[in-house]
Amino acid sequence: MGRLSLYRRLLDDLRASGAENVYSHELAHLAGVSAAQVRRDFMVIGYSGSPNRGYHVGTCLASIESLLDGSQRQDVALVGVGRLGRSLLAHFGERRPFLRIAAGFDTDPSLIGTTVQGCPVHDISELESVVRKRRIRIAILAVPPQWAQTTAGALVRAGVRSIVDFTAVALQVPDEVFVDHMDITSALESAAFFARQEYPDETRTDDAEDEGADERGEGRPGRVADSMEPMIQTIDSLLSGAHMKLDGLAQKIGARILTPGPPDAEVTRIYAGDRVSDLLNEASSSTLLVTNLANLQMVRVAELMEVPGVCFVDGIDPEEELLEMARANQTLIMVSPLSVFETCGLIYQALSESDRS
């Protein structure tokens, strides 16, 4: 669904530029995916192109819009009309006629009873009654973290089935409730990590030589060797020849093993993230999932895709129900005390050391 939404924006831009047709490899280049992925995604929505002309932009766009928009308008509740909430209202506007932020909720007396960007603002105490009365099934959560779980519970009781979460809190909701986490901190951690990586054409600096770098390119303690590619681009290739057992990998990165996995299970791939749709495309019987979402849905997907192990991060303590399901499925659960990106960095370091030895 995320990729279809991206294709929609790209096709909108192509249509505005006057383009009538686009090939799968051209759209794949713009979207940052493979041409095969584009073709598979369009097969799902029942749309096919022509070998000679590619996809017709207008009809392809109409097919995507039919799936994403549905046939009736859907109202959205915005909980938290502070600076972030008002920015969301201003940005979203009339971009999608079948999606409308129809009701806002806040605790600020100066906002209650007013209309912001065409959206009426109600007292937070009215949340359940208004959402239930208006049959709202989608909500945006933009409240302080300490109120996230309580507010999410109220939304679920009122009938909400999809939540866009800006609170960076791991919400505990029923399995049938979809949650899309919009975590700016995680995004910045990712950006910061990649900004620190060294590429092959970046030679040693004078500072590194002053601090004892020798002819082999070994510089300051903890520094990545100049000849290595960025961690995420090389971690799978290192794993492919490492014959790394799950429990051995957990030991190398200092992770706690909470449930046993398949006997002698090896891991040849790492998938780091929290999007179930991507996991369904990327997972295999030798994939280790690294995620900050310790919920039953992840374990169920791991079972479905025969994923042998899941590594939760940030030192989280999973619920006993989750652990019981993992034991029944023979899914190894390990917990790293570090963040997603720091955990992947440790895996990279451990594999790099094994490769050199």
Secondary structure as UniProt FT lines:
FT   HELIX           2..16
FT   TURN            17..18
FT   STRAND          21..22
FT   HELIX           24..31
FT   HELIX           35..44
FT   TURN            45..46
FT   TURN            51..53
FT   STRAND          54..56
FT   HELIX           57..69
FT   STRAND          74..79
FT   HELIX           83..92
FT   TURN            93..94
FT   TURN            97..98
FT   STRAND          99..106
FT   TURN            109..113
FT   STRAND          115..116
FT   TURN            117..118
FT   STRAND          119..123
FT   HELIX           124..126
FT   HELIX           127..133
FT   TURN            134..135
FT   STRAND          138..141
FT   HELIX           145..147
FT   HELIX           148..157
FT   TURN            158..159
FT   STRAND          162..165
FT   TURN            175..176
FT   STRAND          178..181
FT   HELIX           184..196
FT   TURN            200..201
FT   HELIX           206..210
FT   TURN            211..212
FT   TURN            215..216
FT   TURN            221..222
FT   TURN            226..227
FT   HELIX           231..240
FT   TURN            241..242
FT   HELIX           246..253
FT   STRAND          256..259
FT   TURN            263..264
FT   STRAND          269..272
FT   HELIX           276..282
FT   TURN            285..286
FT   STRAND          287..291
FT   HELIX           296..304
FT   TURN            305..306
FT   STRAND          309..312
FT   TURN            314..315
FT   HELIX           320..329
FT   STRAND          332..335
FT   HELIX           340..356
//
